[in-house]
Amino acid sequence: MSSRNGCMDQNKEMRQAELDGLRGFAALTVVLAHLTAAFRPQMYFGIENGLTENVQTWFANSPLFVLVNGSFGVYIFFVLSGFVISASADRSRSGFLKTALARCVRLSLPCAASIFFSALLMSAVLANSEGAAQIVGHWWIKKQLIVTPQPWWQVMKEAAGWYYVTGESLLNGALWTMQVELIGSLIIYAVFYSFTARMHRFMIAAGLSVAVIYFYITPFYYLCFVAGSLLYLLRNEVMKLPSMLAGIVLLTGIVLGGKSFFPPPAGTFYDGIYHGFALFHAEAYIWTLGASLLVAGVLTFQPAKIFLSNRLSRFLGRLSFSVYLLHFPLLIVLMTNLFVTWGSASSAAYIATAIIYICTVYALGFVFTFMIDEPAIRLSHRIRHGELKENSSLADAEAREDHP
């Protein structure tokens, strides 16, 4: 650990440790989101189908929802990718094709390993998704967690990267983000390699923003990449924000990130905020703006930087990609069994099973990071640079330009 800390000091300008910490907590939010949506849906989706308001639906429409808002966590991932990949592209001396290949390898190897892991779990017929869905009785768990084992030709097809083409995976539902991640990454690399002047990069970013909004190309995702790239281009100006203003920016981002999954009911906390954005037809971009402000605040607000740079936060960031890749198959297999056999008995039993599940995800995530993820990072560096620098595996700016 001490050698990594030394590397981090040497690369302070190139790499912000607080971003690793933020990525780690965003990944935890995604884990909690799927856990909540599956087994405590009222806490995630709020009032549906004529249900009366209770503590759980109140939570879903309050700022506390940000704690389990996995969709917002994904927006944070994309803003972070835009920022860090822009930094990587700005300093890179490698060609575009070599960089693109390295990026594909860095993402694809861990994803392929997670697909084989999921296929093995599914082939063992260990899941009890139908039993859990019958107990919960909600549309989300029925749609997302009831899966069937896939033939091995389908496994090999997905492991080869078919999710990049379709934007979905039959074996690991979390891989839908990889298509967006790869496209966003490659566009940033292409722009930075083609245009070196900052003003030209600003103009391209503005043009891309208008294009994705006008053509509605999942703009709330790709605008996150643009926002992250703009934060990098404006990093010197952003870093000069007064501490109080930086704190307000951070808090505003967190509050916007707590906007409910569905349009907020009348009279709830977010009702006025939502309709204010709706006046400008911008309600779809609340989380995009929130994630951008949150990352900007983390970059500039010193207490947040200190907290997210501590050893635990950085450790969570180190495991974030592995945790993201493994948590969904384990939710389908492990958590459904725990819930049916024990966790549905009471709230205390559910909390206990959720803790067991989360601990298992992070324990296996640690093994996966050591055996799969970090070797993939080192291999991508070899492809990109031709040789592995002494400290590049963990300290380079590019080492964590992943999406968990």
C-alpha positions in Angstrom: 0.0 0.0 0.0 2.8 2.4 0.8 4.3 2.1 -2.7 0.9 3.0 -4.2 0.7 6.1 -1.9 4.2 7.1 -3.1 3.1 6.7 -6.7 0.1 8.8 -6.0 2.1 11.6 -4.6 4.4 11.6 -7.7 1.3 11.7 -10.0 -0.7 14.2 -8.0 -1.3 16.5 -10.9 -2.2 13.7 -13.2 -4.4 11.7 -10.9 -6.9 12.7 -8.2 -7.3 10.1 -5.5 -10.6 11.5 -4.5 -12.1 10.4 -7.8 -11.2 6.8 -7.0 -13.0 7.2 -3.7 -16.1 8.7 -5.4 -16.1 5.9 -7.9 -16.0 3.4 -5.1 -19.0 4.9 -3.3 -20.9 5.2 -6.7 -20.4 1.4 -7.2 -21.7 0.7 -3.7 -24.8 2.8 -4.6 -25.4 0.6 -7.7 -25.2 -2.5 -5.5 -27.7 -1.0 -3.0 -29.9 0.1 -5.8 -30.4 -3.3 -7.3 -30.8 -4.8 -3.9 -33.5 -2.3 -3.0 -35.3 -2.4 -6.3 -35.5 -6.2 -6.1 -36.5 -6.7 -2.5 -37.8 -3.4 -1.2 -39.3 -1.9 -4.4 -41.4 0.7 -2.6 -38.2 2.2 -1.2 -36.9 2.6 -4.8 -39.9 3.2 -7.0 -42.2 4.9 -4.5 -46.0 4.7 -4.8 -47.3 2.5 -7.6 -50.6 0.9 -8.5 -52.6 2.8 -5.9 -50.5 1.9 -2.9 -50.8 4.2 0.1 -47.9 6.3 1.3 -45.7 4.8 4.0 -42.1 5.2 5.3 -40.6 3.3 2.3 -42.4 5.4 -0.3 -41.5 8.6 1.6 -37.8 7.5 1.4 -38.1 7.0 -2.4 -39.3 10.6 -2.8 -36.9 12.2 -0.4 -33.2 13.4 -0.8 -32.2 10.2 1.0 -33.0 8.3 -2.1 -29.5 9.4 -3.4 -28.1 6.7 -1.1 -29.6 3.9 -3.3 -30.0 5.7 -6.6 -28.0 3.5 -8.8 -29.0 5.3 -11.9 -27.4 8.4 -10.5 -24.3 6.3 -9.7 -24.0 5.3 -13.3 -24.2 9.0 -14.3 -21.3 9.7 -11.9 -19.3 6.9 -13.6 -19.8 8.5 -17.0 -18.8 11.9 -15.8 -15.7 10.5 -14.1 -14.8 8.6 -17.3 -15.1 11.8 -19.3 -12.8 13.6 -17.0 -10.1 10.9 -16.6 -10.1 9.8 -20.2 -9.7 13.4 -21.3 -6.7 13.7 -19.0 -5.3 10.5 -20.4 -5.8 11.5 -24.0 -4.4 15.0 -23.4 -1.1 13.5 -22.1 -0.9 10.4 -24.3 1.8 9.9 -26.9 0.3 6.7 -28.2 -1.6 6.6 -31.5 -5.4 6.5 -31.6 -5.6 2.9 -32.9 -3.3 1.6 -30.2 -5.2 3.5 -27.5 -8.5 2.2 -28.8 -7.3 -1.3 -28.7 -5.9 -0.9 -25.2 -9.2 0.5 -24.1 -11.2 -2.4 -25.6 -8.9 -4.9 -23.9 -9.1 -3.1 -20.5 -12.9 -3.3 -20.6 -13.5 -6.5 -22.4 -11.3 -9.0 -20.4 -13.0 -8.3 -17.0 -16.4 -8.3 -18.7 -15.8 -11.6 -20.4 -14.6 -13.1 -17.1 -17.8 -11.9 -15.4 -19.9 -13.5 -18.2 -18.2 -16.9 -17.7 -18.7 -16.5 -13.9 -22.4 -15.8 -14.4 -22.8 -18.7 -16.9 -21.3 -21.1 -14.4 -23.6 -19.9 -11.7 -26.6 -20.1 -14.0 -25.7 -23.6 -15.3 -25.6 -24.9 -11.8 -29.3 -23.8 -11.5 -28.7 -22.3 -8.1 -30.9 -19.3 -8.5 -34.3 -19.0 -6.8 -35.5 -15.9 -8.7 -39.0 -17.2 -9.3 -39.5 -17.9 -5.6 -38.2 -14.5 -4.7 -40.4 -12.8 -7.4 -43.4 -14.6 -6.1 -42.8 -13.3 -2.6 -42.0 -9.7 -3.6 -44.6 -9.6 -6.4 -43.1 -6.6 -8.2 -42.6 -6.0 -11.9 -38.9 -5.2 -11.6 -37.7 -8.4 -10.0 -39.9 -10.4 -12.4 -38.4 -8.6 -15.4 -34.7 -8.4 -14.3 -33.9 -11.4 -12.1 -35.9 -14.3 -13.6 -33.3 -15.6 -16.1 -32.6 -19.0 -17.7 -29.3 -20.7 -18.3 -27.9 -19.9 -21.8 -26.3 -22.3 -24.3 -22.6 -22.1 -24.5 -22.6 -20.6 -27.9 -24.5 -17.6 -26.5 -22.0 -17.4 -23.6 -19.1 -17.3 -26.1 -20.9 -14.8 -28.2 -21.4 -12.4 -25.3 -17.8 -13.0 -24.0 -16.6 -11.9 -27.4 -18.2 -8.5 -26.8 -21.7 -8.8 -28.3 -23.0 -6.5 -25.5 -21.1 -3.7 -27.3 -23.3 -4.2 -30.3 -26.7 -4.7 -28.6 -26.2 -2.6 -25.4 -27.5 -5.5 -23.3 -26.5 -8.9 -21.9 -28.5 -12.0 -21.2 -25.9 -13.2 -18.7 -25.0 -10.1 -16.8 -27.6 -7.3 -16.8 -25.0 -4.7 -15.6 -23.1 -4.8 -18.9 -25.6 -2.6 -20.7 -23.4 0.3 -19.7 -20.4 -1.0 -21.6 -21.7 0.1 -25.0 -22.0 3.7 -23.8 -18.7 3.5 -22.0 -16.8 2.3 -25.0 -18.4 4.7 -27.5 -18.0 7.7 -25.1 -14.3 6.8 -24.5 -13.4 6.4 -28.1 -15.1 9.7 -29.1 -13.1 11.6 -26.4 -9.9 9.9 -27.6 -10.7 10.8 -31.3 -11.5 14.4 -30.5 -8.4 15.0 -28.3 -6.1 13.3 -30.9 -7.6 15.3 -33.7 -7.7 18.7 -32.1 -5.0 20.0 -29.8 -6.2 23.5 -29.1 -8.4 23.9 -26.1 -10.8 26.2 -28.0 -11.3 23.6 -30.7 -12.1 21.0 -28.1 -14.6 23.3 -26.5 -16.3 23.8 -29.9 -16.4 20.1 -30.6 -17.9 19.5 -27.1 -20.6 22.1 -27.7 -21.4 20.6 -31.1 -21.6 17.1 -29.7 -23.9 18.3 -26.9 -26.3 19.9 -29.4 -26.2 16.8 -31.5 -27.0 14.3 -28.8 -29.8 16.5 -27.5 -31.3 17.2 -30.9 -31.2 13.6 -32.1 -31.9 12.3 -28.6 -29.1 9.8 -28.6 -29.5 8.8 -25.0 -28.3 12.3 -24.2 -28.4 12.0 -20.5 -25.6 9.4 -20.7 -23.4 10.9 -23.4 -23.7 14.4 -22.0 -22.1 13.1 -18.9 -19.0 12.3 -20.9 -19.1 15.8 -22.4 -19.5 17.3 -18.9 -16.5 15.3 -17.6 -14.4 16.4 -20.5 -15.4 20.0 -20.0 -14.5 19.7 -16.3 -11.0 18.6 -17.3 -10.6 21.4 -19.9 -11.8 23.9 -17.2 -9.9 22.3 -14.3 -7.7 25.2 -13.6 -10.7 27.6 -13.4 -12.8 25.1 -11.4 -10.1 24.6 -8.9 -10.3 28.3 -8.1 -13.8 28.1 -6.8 -14.1 29.5 -3.2 -14.6 26.9 -0.6 -18.1 27.9 0.3 -19.2 28.0 -3.4 -17.5 24.6 -3.9 -19.5 23.2 -1.0 -22.8 24.6 -2.4 -21.9 23.0 -5.8 -21.3 19.6 -4.1 -24.5 19.8 -2.1 -26.6 20.8 -5.1 -25.2 17.8 -7.0 -26.2 15.5 -4.1 -29.7 17.0 -3.8 -30.3 16.6 -7.6 -29.0 13.1 -7.4 -31.8 12.2 -4.9 -34.6 13.0 -7.4 -37.0 10.1 -7.4 -36.9 7.3 -10.0 -40.3 8.3 -11.4 -41.6 11.9 -11.6 -42.1 13.1 -8.0 -45.7 13.1 -6.7 -47.3 16.5 -6.0 -46.3 18.0 -2.7 -43.1 16.0 -2.3 -39.6 17.5 -1.9 -38.7 17.3 -5.6 -42.1 18.4 -7.0 -41.1 22.0 -7.5 -37.6 21.2 -8.7 -38.9 18.8 -11.3 -41.4 21.1 -12.7 -38.9 23.9 -12.8 -36.7 21.8 -15.1 -39.8 20.7 -17.0 -40.5 24.4 -17.9 -37.4 24.1 -20.1 -38.1 20.5 -21.2 -34.9 19.6 -19.2 -36.4 17.2 -16.6 -34.5 14.3 -18.2 -31.2 16.0 -17.4 -31.6 16.5 -13.6 -29.3 13.5 -12.8 -26.9 14.5 -15.5 -26.5 18.0 -14.0 -26.4 16.6 -10.5 -23.6 14.1 -11.4 -21.6 16.9 -13.1 -22.0 19.3 -10.1 -21.1 16.5 -7.7 -17.8 15.7 -9.5 -17.0 19.4 -9.7 -17.6 19.7 -6.0 -15.5 16.7 -5.2 -12.6 18.2 -7.2 -12.8 21.5 -5.4 -14.3 21.1 -1.9 -11.4 20.2 0.4 -13.4 18.2 3.1 -14.8 16.0 0.4 -11.3 15.6 -1.2 -9.9 14.5 2.2 -12.7 12.1 2.9 -12.7 10.4 -0.5 -8.9 10.2 -0.5 -8.6 8.1 2.6 -7.5 4.5 2.5 -10.9 2.9 2.7 -12.4 5.1 0.0 -9.5 4.4 -2.3 -9.8 0.7 -1.6 -13.5 0.8 -2.5 -12.5 2.6 -5.7 -9.9 -0.1 -6.5 -12.6 -2.8 -6.3 -15.3 -0.7 -8.0 -15.2 -2.3 -11.5 -15.0 -5.8 -10.1 -17.9 -5.2 -7.7 -20.0 -3.7 -10.5 -19.4 -6.7 -12.8 -20.0 -9.4 -10.1 -22.9 -8.0 -8.1 -25.7 -8.7 -10.6 -25.1 -12.4 -11.1 -24.7 -12.8 -7.3 -27.9 -10.9 -6.8 -29.7 -13.4 -9.1 -28.2 -16.5 -7.5 -27.0 -15.8 -4.0 -29.4 -13.1 -2.8 -32.6 -14.7 -4.2 -31.8 -17.9 -2.2 -31.0 -16.1 0.9 -34.2 -14.0 0.6 -36.4 -17.0 0.0 -34.9 -19.2 2.7 -34.5 -16.6 5.4 -34.6 -12.9 4.4 -38.3 -12.7 3.7 -39.2 -13.6 7.3 -38.7 -10.1 8.8 -37.0 -6.8 8.2 -34.1 -7.8 10.5 -33.7 -11.1 8.6 -33.7 -9.2 5.3 -31.0 -6.8 6.5 -28.9 -9.7 7.7 -29.1 -11.4 4.3 -28.4 -8.2 2.5 -25.2 -7.8 4.6 -24.1 -11.3 3.8 -24.7 -10.6 0.1 -22.8 -7.3 0.1 -19.9 -8.9 2.0 -19.7 -11.7 -0.5 -19.8 -9.3 -3.4 -16.8 -7.4 -2.0 -14.9 -10.5 -1.0 -15.2 -11.9 -4.5 -14.6 -8.5 -5.9 -11.2 -8.3 -4.2 -10.2 -11.7 -5.7 -11.5 -10.7 -9.1 -9.6 -7.4 -8.9 -6.3 -9.2 -8.1 -6.7 -12.0 -10.6 -8.6 -10.4 -13.5 -9.1 -6.6 -13.3 -5.6 -5.4 -12.5 -3.9 -7.8 -14.9 -6.2 -6.4 -17.6 -5.0 -2.9 -16.7 -1.4 -4.0 -17.0 -2.0 -5.6 -20.3 -3.7 -2.5 -21.7 -0.7 -0.5 -20.7 1.6 -2.9 -22.5 -0.5 -2.6 -25.6 -0.6 1.2 -25.4 3.0 1.9 -24.3 4.9 -1.1 -25.5 6.3 -1.7 -22.1 5.0 -1.6 -18.5 6.4 1.3 -16.6 7.4 0.6 -13.1 4.5 2.2 -11.3 1.9 2.2 -14.1 -0.3 -0.6 -12.9 -1.9 1.3 -10.1 -0.5 4.9 -10.2 -1.0 6.0 -13.8 -3.8 8.3 -14.6 -5.1 5.7 -17.0 -5.1 2.9 -14.5 -8.6 3.7 -13.3 -10.2 5.2 -16.3 -12.8 2.4 -16.1 -16.5 2.4 -15.5 -17.5 0.2 -12.6 
